[in-house]
Amino acid sequence: MTDERIPADLHGLLGGYLLDALTDVERQQFERHLASCPDCRAEVGELRESLAEVSRLTATAPPPALREQVLARAREIRPLPPNEPVRVTARRSPWGWRVVAAAAALVAVIAGGWAINQQLDARQQAGVRAAQAQREADLLTAPDAVVRPVQLPDGGRGSVVVSRSRGQAMFLAGSMSAPPTGRAYQLWLMKDGTPVPDATFDADGRIWLRGDPNGAAAVAITMEPAGGSQTPTMPVLAAIPL
């Protein structure tokens, strides 16, 4: 799909459509276009993932039914029978009890430390994911955000989301073939006819461009040695006008 098939005014409706902020007329106009454009439907689905991720990661309240489910499960657990009295026939030495107590304390400390570390790691990871999702949402909902789709020679597809006011651009890769061993895809900002090296990637996903898109006429994609190159060494796979 080329950019000419999507009127510029419909590009401007994308952010409002994702946020359910369009008028009835605008929404109907945009949905008529989506009905006839599978690439755009896929694009909307991918962009919605970023917004959904923000909601999912920042949600703190558990579902109302969770408490009742836990209580119901607890009521199903059969109580243990009362303990039978046990006659003590030998006296354990004080040193034996101390060894057992010390071992139990050590196990408790290790287990407690592991649990705390696990909780901290989970919180840190959730915080990183939430920050990334928020950054994506801020870009997608910028007033001047524009989505530029592209079809790649291997049948894969991608899109560049760019906001010049924010000085940010992100490439969304979908269904792209995995690069050969020792190779990676590389993005380039085309400024004054010169390719400026940018991020590399080897799988589908969301790739932030490191450079400022202002002043760039296009984003190009090549296949390069893993780690990237300072100048393109392979033919351009695609160029997306900005």
ABEGO torsion letter per residue (X at the ends): XBAAABBAAAAAAAAAAAAGABBAAAAAAAAAAAAABAAAAAAAAAAAAAAAAAAAAABABBBAAAAAAAAAAAAABBBBBBBBBBBBABBBBAAAAAAAAAAAAAAAAAAAAAAAAAAAAAAAAAAAAAAAAAAAAAAAABAABBBBBBBBAAGBBBBBBBBAAAGBBBBBBBGBBBBBBGBBBBBBBBBGGBBBBBBBBABBEBBBBABBABGBABBBBBBBBBGEBABBABBBABBBBX
